[in-house]
Amino acid sequence: MKVVIIGGGVAGLAAAYELLGRGHEVALYEASPEFGGQVRTFEIGGGRLEIFYHHLFRSDTDAVAMIEELGLGDDLAWIDSNVGLHAAGKNYPFVGPVDLLKFDRVSLITRVRLGLTALWLRRFKDWKQYEGKRASAWIRSRVGREGYERVWGPLLRAKFGEHAEDVSLVWFWGKIHLRFASRQGGRLGGLLAKEQLGYLRGSFGRLMDALVAANRARGGTLEAGVPVERVLIEDGRAVGVVLGGARAGEEVRADAVLATTPSPLFQRIVPGLADLGPEGAAYARLLESVQYQWATVMVLALDRQLSPIYWLTMTDDDAPFVVAVEQSNFMPPSTYGGAHVLYLSDYMSPGDPMVEMTAEQLLDLYEPWIRRINPAFERSWVTGTWLYRDRAGQPVVHSRYHETIPPHRTPVPGLYLANTTQVYPEDRGQNYSIRMGRRVARLIEDDRAGQRPG
Ligand SMILES: Cc1cc2nc3c(=O)[nH]c(=O)nc-3n(C[C@H](O)[C@H](O)[C@H](O)COP(=O)(O)OP(=O)(O)OC[C@H]3O[C@@H](n4cnc5c(N)ncnc54)[C@H](O)[C@@H]3O)c2cc1C
């Protein structure tokens, strides 16, 4: 069987790896000049850095297995988590339950309620019960108004903007449950155990490189800088793709086509999907119902440390970024030629004027807030600035989201979709894209073996 894969992010690369390992032929096309998608890297001080901050949790077993399978296991470092919250001009380390008790932004009773709620979610496994429920109402009922307004509410608002009130309780459960599940040992359901975060020395770009190299060694054709213009459909079946860009008009024929692009881009390369009978129209409606928040991530190279915390979540409602990730508190500055590396990240709704701002304009907006993290901060500390955006940064997982997830099998026989909207109940992450890519590869094989029409 020959499969064309559209997109060379981690999902497409993992699907190719699985298909090639099972003896199939693969041609993969990536529109950007490089592979990696949201895990792309760039050079900084002679080192490599992800455009968007990345780490793994201990629960990311599929990603760890892939890293080991590709011979990179020895370079996967597990580092004690060093996270904190910023509130009203103060940085609070937030590593264990003692830190929660010291969080004087809320009353003692609220601190206890926050801790007990985290414990409850850690132990609760039956997430299906939470479908259709809103995280905001549930959190308020558990931790009270103060706990919601001072801790979880601002975070939901920062990530999901106007959708915050309607975010699914399943999404919130997933975040807390998996986070605690990744803590090893310790009493009180892992609450007392130390969290560790995983990082591939030299960047996760090395995982992308290793996947590309392994796929080529297995005989796959992988091309970057080659966009797919549209999926070729004949007699109602996907029979290949038509390439775009410099290869415009070139046809590549295949037995099946797997797209790993965000849903709006998928619709663009499958024109007329909605006209393919009632099933086509229903599938198109599912694709259209997906809403994404833009991810906007500014990377700063600094000539000194900003704070000792790796991951600092901003809880003030008017903060213009939701998290400050000081990568050089995770990997030493020597990795980046001595630079201290800081990510400032925000999620925005598509209409937000901030999605149009230049790096300079954003930095003007961010500067007073960087100074709140460290009052000594001066613009002269900044030795480099980069700005990265992804309009499909975060699918909005609202309370009825589970009713709107498009299946991997599309109504066009031979055409499949695997993107970050379909990893529910988990949230987007390399682990789930790898798992999904491999699973959909097997699904395509099974369909072909059974000659199922699609
Ligand atoms: C801000 C941010 C922080 C994150 N932090 C973490 C983290 O800490 N840990 C973690 O594990 N994960 C993290 N993730 C998530 C992780 O990066 C994603 O889940 C994963 O990379 C998604 O992979 P994908 O292959 O599904 O999609 P993508 O990476 O989006 O890949 C899709 C690819 O399709 C290509 N494409 C689109 N249209 C076409 C076309 N017409 N023809 C050819 N190619 C096309 C695109 O160029 C792209 O490369 C983060 C993501 C973001 C945005």
The ligand as a Gaussian input file, in Angstrom:
#p B3LYP/6-31G(d) Opt

LIG

0 1
 C        2.787000      27.210000      22.447000
 C        2.852000      25.712000      22.424000
 C        3.486000      25.035000      23.457000
 C        3.524000      23.643000      23.460000
 N        4.157000      23.003000      24.505000
 C        4.260000      21.662000      24.477000
 C        4.989000      20.970000      25.494000
 O        5.494000      21.561000      26.437000
 N        5.095000      19.619000      25.398000
 C        4.528000      18.916000      24.357000
 O        4.699000      17.694000      24.291000
 N        3.806000      19.539000      23.401000
 C        3.657000      20.880000      23.437000
 N        2.959000      21.515000      22.448000
 C        2.138000      20.728000      21.517000
 C        2.891000      20.035000      20.408000
 O        3.849000      20.889000      19.851000
 C        1.844000      19.621000      19.373000
 O        0.885000      18.815000      19.980000
 C        2.426000      18.843000      18.204000
 O        3.609000      19.385000      17.755000
 C        1.393000      18.827000      17.070000
 O        1.904000      18.076000      16.001000
 P        1.051000      17.844000      14.694000
 O        1.894000      17.078000      13.761000
 O       -0.279000      17.267000      15.068000
 O        0.708000      19.300000      14.117000
 P        1.690000      20.405000      13.516000
 O        2.931000      20.468000      14.282000
 O        0.863000      21.651000      13.392000
 O        2.024000      19.852000      12.063000
 C        1.185000      20.006000      10.944000
 C        2.080000      20.264000       9.746000
 O        1.297000      20.315000       8.562000
 C        1.927000      21.228000       7.684000
 N        0.971000      21.608000       6.625000
 C       -0.132000      22.379000       6.740000
 N       -0.739000      22.487000       5.542000
 C       -0.004000      21.779000       4.667000
 C       -0.134000      21.501000       3.263000
 N       -1.144000      21.990000       2.538000
 N        0.803000      20.725000       2.667000
 C        1.849000      20.206000       3.393000
 N        2.007000      20.451000       4.726000
 C        1.081000      21.202000       5.345000
 C        2.323000      22.359000       8.605000
 O        3.313000      23.181000       8.025000
 C        2.813000      21.610000       9.827000
 O        4.214000      21.388000       9.812000
 C        2.917000      22.915000      22.412000
 C        2.300000      23.595000      21.354000
 C        2.261000      24.981000      21.356000
 C        1.580000      25.692000      20.227000

